[in-house]
Amino acid sequence: MMNFRVENLDELLETLKEEGVQVLAKTESLEEGKFGWIVDLEGNKIELWEPNDKAFL
């Protein structure tokens, strides 16, 4: 699985969904930040991570 650090996860997932990308419905909020997942055209799961910057200061 690939992992990408992103800004504004919720907005990005909504935009990707509007563009026809398969967005997995479940997202998670943890101490490290928010996580969401999409699936590319080849069926590969991709993790998107919006870090909680306080955890990385």
TORPA-4810 file (N, C-alpha, C, O; in nm, 3 decimals):
<nodes>
NODE_1_0.085_-0.117_0.000_0.000_0.000_0.000_0.089_0.123_0.000_0.191_0.128_0.069_M
NODE_2_0.049_0.222_-0.077_0.121_0.349_-0.079_0.057_0.441_0.025_-0.060_0.426_0.060_M
NODE_3_0.135_0.537_0.074_0.088_0.631_0.175_0.131_0.771_0.133_0.247_0.793_0.099_N
NODE_4_0.036_0.866_0.136_0.065_1.004_0.101_0.020_1.096_0.213_-0.088_1.080_0.269_F
NODE_5_0.103_1.192_0.246_0.070_1.296_0.343_-0.004_1.406_0.268_0.042_1.454_0.164_R
NODE_6_-0.121_1.448_0.322_-0.206_1.545_0.252_-0.252_1.654_0.348_-0.240_1.641_0.470_V
NODE_7_-0.304_1.761_0.290_-0.368_1.867_0.367_-0.518_1.857_0.343_-0.561_1.824_0.233_E
NODE_8_-0.597_1.884_0.444_-0.743_1.885_0.438_-0.798_1.757_0.376_-0.852_1.757_0.265_N
NODE_9_-0.784_1.649_0.449_-0.824_1.516_0.402_-0.970_1.511_0.359_-1.001_1.457_0.253_L
NODE_10_-1.059_1.566_0.438_-1.202_1.558_0.406_-1.235_1.623_0.272_-1.309_1.567_0.192_D
NODE_11_-1.178_1.740_0.248_-1.201_1.810_0.121_-1.141_1.731_0.005_-1.203_1.720_-0.101_E
NODE_12_-1.022_1.677_0.023_-0.957_1.600_-0.082_-1.039_1.475_-0.116_-1.058_1.445_-0.234_L
NODE_13_-1.086_1.403_-0.015_-1.166_1.283_-0.041_-1.294_1.317_-0.116_-1.334_1.244_-0.207_L
NODE_14_-1.359_1.426_-0.080_-1.481_1.468_-0.150_-1.452_1.502_-0.296_-1.527_1.463_-0.385_E
NODE_15_-1.343_1.574_-0.321_-1.304_1.608_-0.458_-1.273_1.483_-0.539_-1.315_1.471_-0.654_T
NODE_16_-1.199_1.391_-0.480_-1.165_1.267_-0.550_-1.290_1.187_-0.582_-1.302_1.131_-0.691_L
NODE_17_-1.384_1.181_-0.489_-1.509_1.109_-0.511_-1.587_1.171_-0.627_-1.641_1.099_-0.711_K
NODE_18_-1.591_1.304_-0.633_-1.660_1.374_-0.742_-1.595_1.345_-0.877_-1.662_1.347_-0.980_E
NODE_19_-1.464_1.318_-0.876_-1.389_1.289_-0.999_-1.397_1.141_-1.037_-1.338_1.100_-1.137_E
NODE_20_-1.471_1.061_-0.960_-1.490_0.920_-0.994_-1.392_0.824_-0.930_-1.391_0.706_-0.966_G
NODE_21_-1.311_0.871_-0.838_-1.216_0.783_-0.768_-1.291_0.702_-0.663_-1.380_0.754_-0.595_V
NODE_22_-1.255_0.575_-0.649_-1.317_0.491_-0.547_-1.260_0.529_-0.410_-1.144_0.504_-0.380_Q
NODE_23_-1.345_0.591_-0.328_-1.307_0.634_-0.194_-1.369_0.538_-0.094_-1.491_0.516_-0.095_V
NODE_24_-1.287_0.481_-0.008_-1.341_0.391_0.094_-1.410_0.474_0.201_-1.357_0.575_0.247_L
NODE_25_-1.528_0.431_0.241_-1.615_0.511_0.328_-1.556_0.538_0.465_-1.581_0.643_0.524_A
NODE_26_-1.478_0.445_0.517_-1.425_0.457_0.652_-1.305_0.551_0.658_-1.213_0.540_0.576_K
NODE_27_-1.304_0.642_0.753_-1.186_0.721_0.785_-1.158_0.704_0.933_-1.247_0.666_1.009_T
NODE_28_-1.036_0.731_0.974_-0.999_0.717_1.115_-0.929_0.843_1.163_-0.850_0.903_1.091_E
NODE_29_-0.960_0.882_1.286_-0.890_0.993_1.353_-0.815_0.936_1.472_-0.875_0.878_1.563_S
NODE_30_-0.685_0.952_1.470_-0.600_0.903_1.578_-0.515_1.017_1.630_-0.523_1.129_1.579_L
NODE_31_-0.435_0.991_1.730_-0.348_1.094_1.786_-0.254_1.151_1.679_-0.220_1.269_1.683_E
NODE_32_-0.212_1.066_1.585_-0.118_1.108_1.481_-0.183_1.189_1.371_-0.113_1.256_1.295_E
NODE_33_-0.316_1.184_1.359_-0.387_1.257_1.256_-0.504_1.178_1.201_-0.550_1.081_1.261_G
NODE_34_-0.552_1.221_1.084_-0.666_1.158_1.018_-0.617_1.072_0.902_-0.521_1.108_0.834_K
NODE_35_-0.683_0.959_0.881_-0.647_0.866_0.775_-0.769_0.835_0.690_-0.879_0.818_0.741_F
NODE_36_-0.748_0.829_0.560_-0.852_0.789_0.465_-0.788_0.705_0.356_-0.666_0.706_0.340_G
NODE_37_-0.870_0.633_0.282_-0.816_0.542_0.181_-0.893_0.553_0.051_-1.014_0.576_0.050_W
NODE_38_-0.820_0.536_-0.058_-0.877_0.529_-0.192_-0.821_0.405_-0.260_-0.726_0.344_-0.212_I
NODE_39_-0.881_0.369_-0.374_-0.834_0.256_-0.453_-0.808_0.307_-0.594_-0.893_0.371_-0.655_V
NODE_40_-0.687_0.276_-0.647_-0.654_0.322_-0.781_-0.716_0.229_-0.887_-0.781_0.130_-0.853_D
NODE_41_-0.695_0.261_-1.013_-0.756_0.185_-1.122_-0.708_0.041_-1.131_-0.777_-0.044_-1.188_L
NODE_42_-0.592_0.012_-1.073_-0.538_-0.125_-1.074_-0.577_-0.202_-0.948_-0.535_-0.316_-0.930_E
NODE_43_-0.657_-0.140_-0.861_-0.703_-0.208_-0.740_-0.611_-0.193_-0.621_-0.629_-0.260_-0.519_G
NODE_44_-0.510_-0.105_-0.631_-0.418_-0.083_-0.520_-0.478_0.013_-0.419_-0.531_0.118_-0.456_N
NODE_45_-0.469_-0.022_-0.292_-0.519_0.064_-0.185_-0.414_0.171_-0.155_-0.295_0.141_-0.142_K
NODE_46_-0.458_0.296_-0.145_-0.370_0.409_-0.118_-0.419_0.478_0.009_-0.537_0.511_0.021_I
NODE_47_-0.328_0.498_0.103_-0.361_0.563_0.229_-0.327_0.711_0.220_-0.219_0.749_0.175_E
NODE_48_-0.421_0.795_0.264_-0.401_0.939_0.270_-0.401_0.979_0.416_-0.489_0.940_0.492_L
NODE_49_-0.301_1.057_0.455_-0.280_1.092_0.596_-0.271_1.243_0.612_-0.186_1.307_0.551_W
NODE_50_-0.359_1.298_0.694_-0.353_1.439_0.732_-0.298_1.442_0.875_-0.373_1.418_0.970_E
NODE_51_-0.168_1.471_0.890_-0.108_1.463_1.023_-0.160_1.569_1.119_-0.199_1.679_1.079_P
NODE_52_-0.159_1.532_1.245_-0.186_1.628_1.352_-0.052_1.694_1.381_0.032_1.634_1.447_N
NODE_53_-0.032_1.815_1.334_0.099_1.880_1.343_0.151_1.890_1.486_0.272_1.892_1.507_D
NODE_54_0.062_1.897_1.584_0.105_1.904_1.724_0.188_1.781_1.761_0.280_1.790_1.842_K
NODE_55_0.156_1.668_1.703_0.230_1.545_1.732_0.369_1.545_1.671_0.452_1.462_1.707_A
NODE_56_0.397_1.637_1.580_0.524_1.638_1.510_0.608_1.761_1.537_0.704_1.787_1.464_F
NODE_57_0.575_1.836_1.641_0.654_1.955_1.677_0.779_1.916_1.751_0.857_2.004_1.789_L
</nodes>
